[in-house]
Amino acid sequence: MPVIAESFGTYPDGREITLYTISNSKGMQVSVTNIGAALVKIICSDRDGQRADVVLGFDRGEDYLKNPSFFGVVIGPNANRTGGASFELDGKVWQLDVNDGPNNLHSHKEKGWHKRLWETTISDNSVTFSLEDTDGNLGFPGNRKAGVTYSLDEENALKLHYHGISDRRTILNLTNHCYFNLDGHDSGSIEGHELQLTASRYTPADPGSIPTGEIAAVEGTPMDFRCLKKVGEGIGADFQQLKFAGGYDHNWVIDGWDGTLRHFATLKAGSGRVMKCYTTLPGVQFYAGNFIDDQTGKNGASYGFRSGMCLETQYFPDAVHKPEFPGAVFGDGTEYDSVTIYQFGIG
């Protein structure tokens, strides 16, 4: 079905912000925007055939220029945290924005790719956003080109295909920071959602959420989601990792990672909606929305503590400082390429 484009606001320099809606014959709709290449809406049916929007977000493009919780945006060039807000690559030290204690979070909170207006190309069932960035900008080497294509098929699978190149070796680690609530974006807490992760290990972190370098077993801990379990079941456990992060906000190591597309999560809600998740990447940051600022979202909805949850596919946080982790350095002959799929159904 054709992609529908409509005005969604105005960027500070006067350019138009546009909302693009992709639909399939099953009645599912996905809306994305060129501000931050953000995923704005996912509308799908519950077990009774009732349709609802299941991701947190805003009604106007201008609100994505604030967006303190990063609702729906593509994070780049490097998602998640870098310890000490700097890294050394090919004999040179690169200084990043110090914006999360002594560390760096999501490249730059005000100037990162999630605040950029991306170029757009559309086809019958997909929208591609692309941008270019210059050598040294935000503290990262290389003249870089990056893009993400959102496509929707007849099996209700939303595919995110990322690609990036650079003329110098650099960090490229892109993710989408979408917050899901499968009962509806305005339905309150996600603690009753059931989650399964095909991950027998995770990466413990220090009090600043920087991985220690250990890859630890989930068995016998509240981090074990190998079988379906309610998000809220162990979130308040007397467990140091949960105390450090105020709940779940950690990187899980996807079992059997080899760069091919693998099922890594299943999420179920009381509405009967089910989301199955697949990726080619080695890790996923499960964030339970522990620090969502109280704010007004779409249609006047009140968002706050644990009103949405993220499943952010990624290379592991701080991988540039951890040679034991899969590397996120690309460029100068090696290209970044990854796929993540969120497929919706009833169960």
Disulfide bonds with the S-S distance in Angstrom:
none
